[in-house]
């Protein structure tokens, strides 16, 4: 039957293994949220790209409508100009027509610029859609892999817990009593290996007498951190 050191070392390994599994399980929701956020950002970017092109088209139509209305107004001014017999009225109408022509020119320039931008943005849409589809595929795969990992972690934890309980039962009664009390008080900080003469948890050097007693399979506690010691 193995001595306390071998059993405590195995219990320490199992407890660290279980703790690592619990950490991975706890991190899973955050990891999923990060991937969901990435997908949402990409889908938002794709949506914004489509909406921008739509807004450009709406803006061009609005300017075309404005140009037509302005052209109709110019025709009215030209008719009034032809019928005008007053120089002041004539000059005013000429100024109004010139101003409206400037207005039309600005709108035409804006339409040309919007057309060029729309063509550029539209040409990039296939790449945006490709990137978005890849983001959806990657997320689906991540979600599937994560679920499989969580199932594996849960199964590994169950097996490790059963193995730990079976191993704890092999401790001598006096050692198990002390071990159980420390577990209730310190949890993961219950055990520590000794390498050479150094406590692996707090890096405090133990005495030669303590080392000698550990070699004789006696139960010892670190005088600095209070952990139950075993020889590595």
C-alpha positions in Angstrom: 0.0 0.0 0.0 1.5 3.4 -0.9 2.5 5.8 1.8 1.0 9.2 2.6 3.4 11.1 0.3 2.4 9.1 -2.8 -1.3 9.4 -1.9 -1.1 13.2 -1.1 0.8 13.8 -4.3 -1.9 12.0 -6.3 -4.6 13.9 -4.5 -2.8 17.2 -5.2 -2.6 16.3 -8.9 -6.3 15.4 -9.0 -7.4 18.5 -7.2 -5.3 20.7 -9.6 -6.7 18.8 -12.6 -10.3 19.3 -11.3 -9.6 23.0 -10.6 -8.3 23.4 -14.2 -11.4 21.8 -15.6 -13.6 24.0 -13.5 -11.8 27.1 -14.7 -12.2 26.0 -18.3 -15.9 25.4 -17.8 -16.3 28.8 -16.1 -14.5 30.5 -19.0 -16.7 29.0 -21.6 -19.5 31.6 -21.5 -17.0 34.4 -21.8 -15.3 32.7 -24.7 -18.7 32.2 -26.4 -19.7 35.9 -25.8 -16.4 37.0 -27.4 -17.1 35.0 -30.5 -20.8 36.2 -30.6 -19.5 39.8 -30.4 -17.1 39.2 -33.3 -19.9 37.8 -35.4 -22.3 40.6 -34.4 -19.7 43.2 -35.4 -19.1 41.6 -38.8 -22.8 41.3 -39.4 -23.3 44.9 -38.4 -20.5 45.9 -40.8 -22.2 44.1 -43.6 -25.5 45.7 -42.8 -23.9 49.1 -42.6 -22.3 48.5 -46.1 -25.7 47.7 -47.6 -27.4 50.6 -45.9 -24.7 53.0 -47.0 -25.3 52.0 -50.7 -29.1 52.4 -50.1 -28.6 55.9 -48.6 -26.4 56.9 -51.6 -29.2 55.8 -54.0 -31.8 57.7 -52.0 -29.6 60.8 -51.9 -29.1 60.6 -55.7 -32.9 60.3 -56.3 -33.6 63.2 -54.0 -31.1 65.4 -55.9 -32.5 64.3 -59.2 -36.0 65.3 -58.0 -34.5 68.6 -56.8 -32.8 69.2 -60.2 -36.1 68.6 -62.0 -38.0 71.0 -59.7 -35.2 73.6 -60.2 -35.3 73.2 -64.0 -39.1 73.7 -63.9 -38.5 76.9 -61.8 -35.9 78.1 -64.3 -38.5 77.7 -67.2 -40.9 79.8 -65.2 -38.2 82.5 -64.7 -37.3 82.3 -68.4 -41.0 82.8 -69.4 -41.2 85.8 -67.0 -38.0 87.1 -68.4 -39.4 87.0 -71.9 -42.5 88.9 -70.8 -40.6 91.4 -68.6 -40.4 95.0 -69.7 -38.7 96.2 -66.6 -34.9 96.3 -66.4 -34.8 95.8 -62.6 -37.2 92.8 -62.9 -35.1 91.5 -65.8 -31.9 91.7 -63.9 -33.5 90.1 -60.9 -34.8 87.2 -62.9 -31.4 86.7 -64.6 -29.8 86.5 -61.2 -32.3 84.0 -60.0 -31.7 81.8 -63.1 -28.0 82.0 -62.5 -28.4 81.0 -58.9 -30.6 78.1 -59.8 -28.1 76.9 -62.4 -25.4 76.9 -59.7 -27.7 74.9 -57.6 -28.2 72.3 -60.4 -24.5 72.1 -61.0 -23.8 71.4 -57.4 -26.4 68.6 -57.3 -25.0 67.1 -60.5 -21.5 67.1 -59.1 -22.9 65.4 -55.9 -24.7 62.8 -58.0 -21.6 62.0 -60.0 -19.6 61.6 -56.7 -22.3 59.4 -55.2 -22.4 57.3 -58.3 -18.7 56.7 -58.1 -18.8 55.9 -54.4 -21.8 53.6 -54.9 -20.0 51.7 -57.7 -16.9 51.3 -55.5 -18.9 50.2 -52.4 -21.0 47.8 -54.5 -17.9 46.2 -56.0 -16.7 45.4 -52.4 -20.0 43.8 -51.3 -19.1 40.3 -52.5 -16.0 40.3 -50.3 -18.0 41.7 -47.4 -20.6 38.9 -47.8 -17.8 36.3 -48.1 -16.2 37.6 -44.8 -19.6 37.6 -43.1 -20.4 34.1 -44.2 -17.0 32.9 -43.0 -17.7 34.6 -39.6 -21.0 32.7 -39.4 -19.4 29.4 -40.3 -16.5 30.0 -37.8 -18.9 30.8 -35.0 -21.1 27.7 -35.7 -17.9 25.6 -35.6 -16.7 27.3 -32.5 -20.1 26.7 -30.8 -20.1 23.1 -31.8 -16.5 22.6 -30.6 -17.1 24.4 -27.4 -20.1 22.2 -26.6 -18.0 19.1 -27.2 -15.2 20.4 -25.0 -17.7 21.2 -22.2 -19.1 17.7 -22.4 -15.6 16.3 -22.3 -14.6 18.5 -19.4 -17.7 17.5 -17.4 -17.0 13.8 -18.0 -13.3 14.3 -17.0 -14.3 16.1 -13.9 -16.8 13.4 -12.9 -14.1 10.7 -13.3 -11.5 12.7 -11.5 -13.9 13.4 -8.6 -14.6 9.7 -8.3 -10.9 8.9 -8.5 -10.1 11.5 -5.9 -12.7 10.2 -3.5 -11.4 6.7 -3.9 -7.8 7.9 -3.3 -8.8 9.9 -0.2 -10.3 6.7 1.2 -6.9 5.1 1.2 -5.4 7.6 3.5 -4.7 6.5 7.1 -7.5 7.7 9.4 -5.4 10.2 11.3 -4.0 11.7 8.1 -7.4 11.7 6.5 -8.9 13.6 9.5 -6.2 16.3 9.2 -6.5 16.4 5.4 -10.3 16.8 5.6 -10.0 19.6 8.1 -7.5 21.5 6.0 -9.6 20.9 2.8 -12.6 22.5 4.5 -10.5 25.5 5.6 -8.0 26.0 2.8 -9.5 24.3 -0.3 -6.9 24.3 -3.1 -4.3 25.6 -0.7 -4.3 22.4 1.3 -1.3 20.6 -0.3 2.2 21.4 -1.4 5.1 19.3 -2.7 8.6 19.7 -1.3 11.4 19.9 -3.8 14.8 19.5 -2.2 14.0 21.4 1.1 11.7 24.0 -0.5 7.9 24.2 -0.2 6.6 24.5 -3.8 3.8 26.8 -2.7 5.5 29.5 -0.7 9.2 28.8 -1.5 10.1 28.6 2.2 12.9 26.2 3.2 11.9 23.5 5.6 14.1 22.3 8.4 16.3 19.2 8.1 14.3 17.5 10.8 11.0 18.2 8.9 12.7 16.7 5.7 13.8 13.7 7.7 10.3 13.1 9.1 8.7 13.5 5.6 11.1 10.8 4.4 9.8 8.6 7.2 6.2 9.2 5.8 5.2 11.4 8.7 2.6 14.1 8.1 4.0 17.6 8.2 2.7 21.1 7.7 4.6 24.0 6.2 5.4 26.4 9.1 4.9 29.4 6.7 1.8 28.7 4.5 0.3 25.9 6.6 -0.1 23.4 3.7 0.2 19.7 4.2 3.5 18.7 2.7 4.6 15.7 0.7 8.0 14.9 -0.9 8.1 15.3 -4.7 
